[in-house]
Amino acid sequence: MTFYWQLFWSYVAQYAKGRLAYRADFVAGLISDVLYQSVAIIFMLVVFQQVPTLAGWRQEEVFFIYGYFLWPYAFFGCLSGGVWDLTDRYIVKGELDRLLVRPANSLFQLMLEGVAMESLVGLVTGTAIMAWAGSQLDLAWRWYDPFLMLILTAGSTLVYLGVYFSFACLGFWYDGRTGILPLLWNLNNYGRYPVSIYNQALKVLLSWVLPFAFVGFFPAAYFLRREAFLFWAAATPLMGLAFFGLAVLLWRAGLKRYHGTGS
């Protein structure tokens, strides 16, 4: 563990050096993240100017869900760079060879090679939104809620990584350079709204097939004291472990098929 902890900080140090060398790119990344979050907030404000509630959910409740959603989204964005590049850069171009010959876990290296610390700005935005929404709703926070927030966020992040990484690993079985991850991107945003506003087909899809409801709605429903969803909120860490475990199994199976690019 000490070795991997030191390796983690080495990757972070290299990331910092790269960003200091290309500061304009770093600033552009921050602005891009802020604009993405701003557009989502403006969209929700426009919706609630037209309707008082959304299938029984108040504006402040929907904003709280979005604020929570930004936490796992920030950690996922920080660690998913290598996942997005897996098919084109690592499998097709053969850069996976470089990871496999090093004396460290290849999956650990893959995630940290694409680390993007600027994505963590979502933690600040998400905290501010939840604080505002919570004050408007008069939410009473119990002493253990911050610890549950960390546990649920970890589970939500693992759901994110598990779903995207599982689909990225399919690149070991076909030669497409872009993969199918872009197809998931729009579905990802459904997790920031109450799943109860969707039809039955989408509810099943977002809860069990591509469980993006566990990256925003279900965990946030716990803090909103929505008792009907408490069981599903508690299941968030288990869903995260299950889907990330599936991704690891696909990764290991894919490595057995991988033969490099040759010489």
Beta strands, then each sheet from edge to edge (+ up, - down):
end
